[in-house]
Amino acid sequence: MDIPASTETVERNASAKQDVACKFSVPLVFHWDTRFASLWLESSMAIKPWRATCIQIDSKVASNATTKAETWTIIDANVAVAIAKIEEACTGPNPPKLVVLPEFAFQGPPRATPVSEWIERACAAIPGPITESLADVARKFNIYIAGNHFEVDPQWPDRYFNSSFLLDPKGEVIL
């Protein structure tokens, strides 16, 4: 395979979903697999293989609740389901090093809930009660966990954010 002379060629070939090679200080080959819609790298360097697992869960929608207590009962149940699925993946024959959870896994979408009610009933800080439970699992299995939830920030008291986070194997929020 010819090695492209420019980044433009690489981007064009990658967008065309073709195998391409690039000039880097380490020889890499990009592959596009249309069966799994995934992109991965091959390198001539010895890199220990690792697995990433994307977990889809059947979440309950917290915006259906009418009180903060009821909302957090739903959120806590969704977190418990996610933790059970992570533990199942990590105790299986091919444990992951990275677990990725879907958007809306914990609170569900806010739907027509007014902003002030959604902030009061369902939003949490990062780090906070949702990430703390997951941090315990990250430490237990020495894994990274990526997730998403509606976040509040005291610097923006009348707003919430649809935020993603990444926990490292020490359970610390690193993104």
N, C-alpha and C positions, 0 to 999 in steps of 0.2 A: 504494500500500500504506500502511495506517495504521501509525504508529510507536507501539509499545507504551509505556505510561507507566511500566512497572515491569520489573525484572529477572525477577520471577516469571513474567510473561507471556512473556518471551523464552525462559526455560528450558522452560516448558510447550510453547511452539510448537516449539522446537528438538527436544525429546524426541518430539514428534509428527511430526518430520521434515518440517516446513513451512518455506518461506522466511519469514524474519522480519527486521524492522529494529529497531534499538535507538537510543536517544538517547545518543550519545557526543559528545565534542568534535569528533570527525571522523565524518562520516556513513559508516556501515558497513552492509552488508547481508550477513546470514549465509545461505548456501545449503546445503541438504542434498541430496546426489546419491545416491540409493539404488542406482544401477547400480554405483558404485565404493565405497560406504560411506565417503564422505569428506565433510568439512566444510571449506568455504573461505570467505574473506571478499572482498567487493568494497569498494573505497573510492573516494571521489571524489578522494583525494590521488594524486599520481603516485608509484607504487611500482614499482620495476623488477621485472619478473617473474622468478621463479626456480623451479627444478624440484627436487623431492625424489624420490629413487629408493629403493624398498625392494627389497633383493636377497635372494632365497631361494637357499641353496646346499645341496648334498648333502654334509653333514658326516659324518665318521666318528666313532664313539663312543669316547671315550678311556677310559671305564670298562671296556672290553673288554681293555685292556692289563694286563699283569701286573707291569711294572716302570716306574719313573719315566722312564727313557730311552725306552721304547716308548710311554709315554703322551705324552711331549713330541714324539716323531716324529709322532704322530697330530695333536696340537694344531698343530704347525708346518705340517703339510700342510693342515689346515683353514684356517689363516690365509692360506696361499699361495693357496688356492682363492678365498677372499674377496677378496684383493688383486687377483687376475686378473679377477674379476667387476667390481670397482670400476673398474679400469683400462679394461675394456671399455666400461663405462657412460660414463666420463669422456672417452673418445676417440670416442664416437659422435656422431651429428648433434645431439642435444639433451643436452649434459652437465648433470649435476645440480650443485646447490650443496650439497645435503645427501644423504648416503647412509645408509640405515638397514639394519642387519644384524639377523638374527633371534636370538631367545633360543636358547641351546645351539649356536650356530654353531661355536664353537671347541672346547669340551670335550665337548659332548653332555651328557646328563643323568647324574648320578652313579649312578643305579639303586640297587643294593643294596650299593655300596661303602661300607665302614665310614668314618665321618667322619674319623678320624685318617689312614687310607690316602688318602682323597680329597684332604685338605689336603696331605699329603706329595707325592703324585704329580701332581696336576692343577691345583691352585689357584695363582693369581698375584696379586701386588699391582696396584693401579691408582694411578699409572702403573706399568708393568712390561713384561715381554717381549711380551705380546700387544699392548698399546696402542702400544708403541714402533714396531713394524712398521707399524701402521696410521697412526701419526703421520707417518711418511715419505711415505705416500701422500696424506695430507691436505695436507701442505706442497707436494708435487709438483703437485697439481691445484687447490690453493687451495679446498678444500672442507671441510665439516663431515662427520664420521663418527660415527654413533651405533651403539653395540654393547652387548654384554652378555657377561659371563663370570663364572666363580666366582672370588671374590676372597678373599684372606686379609689380615688386618690384625693387626700385632703387638700391638695393644691387646687383641685377642680371640684368643689363641693356639689355643684348642680349638674354634674355630668358623670356618665359611666362609660367605660371603654370595653370593647370586645377584644380582650388581650390574650396573647399566647405567652407561654412560659416554658422554660427548660430547667429541669432539676438535674443536678449532677449526682454521681454515685455517693456523695457525702450528704445528699439531701438538700443542698443549697441551691437557691434560685440563681442561675447564671445567665439567664436571658429572660 
